[in-house]
Amino acid sequence: MKIFAAVLLNLALVLPACLSPAQAADPLRLGLLHTLSPAPFYMAQHSGYFREAGIDLTFRFFDAAQPIAAAAVSGDLDVGVTALTGGFFNLAEKGTLKVIGGGLHEQRGYEGSAILASNQAYDAGLTGMEKLGGRSFGITQYGSSFHYMIGRIAEAKGFDLKTVTLRPLQQVSNMVAAVGSGQVDATIAIASQAKALVAAKQAHILGWAGDVVPYQLTAVFAPTATIDGKTDVLQRFAKAYQRGVADYRAAFLRLDAQGRPIADANTDAAIKAIVEYVFVGDPDARTKILAGVGYYDEGAALDVADVVAQIVWFKAQGLVKGDADPKSILDTRFLPTR
Amino acid sequence: MARLDGPVRFRGGGFAPRDNRWASAGTLLGLVGLWQMAASAGLIKSLFLPPPIAIGAALWQLIVSGVLWQHLSASLVRLAWGWTSGTFFGIGMGLAVGLWSACRSPGMAVVAALFPIPKIALVPLFIVWFGIGEGSKIATLAFGVFFPTVIATAGAVDNVPRGLIRMGQSFGLSTAAIVRTIVLPGALPAILSGFRVTSSIAIVLLVAAEMIGAEQGIGAFVLSAGNLYDTDNLLAGIVVLSLLGLLVAWAIGQLERALLAWR
């Protein structure tokens, strides 16, 4: 009996040590929006790709894009994925952050962000993007990705951005509500929200941003402390992220002959992974995810030419200061470029 | 107890701090100087806190480009409308609460229930009610100014010496005349000191009021600079708000001297 107890005790002491990996994984804190947009990270985490790469990745969720960049500057994050905005570039400009890889990309043929017109404005003749001049337009803030999108749409469609009355509304939910109630003539919303508004007959879709201004919407970035101090961890992180992107593309971005997305067993497996992090317990999760997935480039490539163009645009608007070379805020050693 | 022999030493004095304008200006200038020296010496990174010279340069840029005036004029119009309407209705309700029993308990119950609501939380509601334009912004300011004005006015009326009112009654003055010649002048000093609080509240609320849908306005400017991590302009805007506060306090001081000259 005594021997039996001793064996049991030994087992209890030794077993956990055998189960845990021989080498401790490197901890890494990733800052991301608590939305569908960073889905490849959810999938890579669910499939254990980061663990296999020897990384103990923790998600730090945020509810707005810009605080992610600020948290990285203050040392609370090791790596982040966020929308490229004037605020982000102003912080990066000072040499504290570098863009290392691509995230969501507005792409021709993929429904990412829709340009919405209110019912009142549509009835009064706002039936195309080229007629947005002289109208009011809801954005979150000056220097946001929405501000950038309407600026580039203005260039592409040949109207003057200065004639558009920009209405900063702080939150995406306010933008959707404002266009639905006709308080602004037009705004931009992601596919899932835009389609819901149209289905409720509260707005009209004028077109998709990706068809007019394909561009790098979100990107992976790291503070210089991680890039210099944890170079090899960041390299392994990038590889694991690429595996997540490959799974994501296989699940959501294959199109059939008619250009419609294919949904098969891959898709269902991916949705199962994603609902662990967003739309938890939501019975409509599948529909919402399928309506909301955006485009990721192969291998999480970074659209360098477009990021440089974004910085040039923000500088021309006076929203980003300083005269650092745009390329100096990029570090392309970790992920491919396109 | 020791016996006191001879003349008693003068033990009064003290407890009467005097103002020294030079000391207050000197302290502020000294702090700014220290800040600038620390920044120039590289002790403070400009990313975390821009040096005073950079803030001054940003402010100068705003002035010469005319941008400051665009923002300031939009804000001043909102402040004027919001503060005036909040004060007008606040004094009206404060007088009613202070004068009539029928209004007192119901009025104070409403004020006590609504005053602690953070006005910033009501901004979305105001947008639904008053639209995205000037209406919701003025309403936010007016709502924020209204309640402290009611409390200041009701308290001021309560503190008017009852003896004076009784005297007016025994001389046969009508209620209206008592209110006009005794209650209002007697309550005026406390109402005016209430203005100091409400004008500061209005400036604080400017940022909240201009959060939604404002293209122009110093509060919108500060918010936008903060979002862009444009710290030079952020602090330049804060300096403007602070100067605005000083200016309003000075104006109220002048108003007090003019209206309370009879004291």
Chai-1 contact restraints between the chains, C-beta under 6 A:
chainA,res_idxA,chainB,res_idxB,connection_type,confidence,min_distance_angstrom,max_distance_angstrom,comment,restraint_id
A,G86,B,L228,contact,1.0,0.0,6.0,A-B,restraint_1
A,G87,B,N227,contact,1.0,0.0,6.0,A-B,restraint_2
A,G87,B,L228,contact,1.0,0.0,6.0,A-B,restraint_3
A,G87,B,Y229,contact,1.0,0.0,6.0,A-B,restraint_4
A,N90,B,L228,contact,1.0,0.0,6.0,A-B,restraint_5
A,N90,B,Y229,contact,1.0,0.0,6.0,A-B,restraint_6
A,L91,B,Y229,contact,1.0,0.0,6.0,A-B,restraint_7
A,K94,B,L47,contact,1.0,0.0,6.0,A-B,restraint_8
A,Q141,B,N227,contact,1.0,0.0,6.0,A-B,restraint_9
A,Y142,B,S224,contact,1.0,0.0,6.0,A-B,restraint_10
A,G143,B,L228,contact,1.0,0.0,6.0,A-B,restraint_11
A,R167,B,G213,contact,1.0,0.0,6.0,A-B,restraint_12
A,L169,B,I212,contact,1.0,0.0,6.0,A-B,restraint_13
A,Q170,B,M211,contact,1.0,0.0,6.0,A-B,restraint_14
A,Q183,B,I132,contact,1.0,0.0,6.0,A-B,restraint_15
A,L319,B,L228,contact,1.0,0.0,6.0,A-B,restraint_16
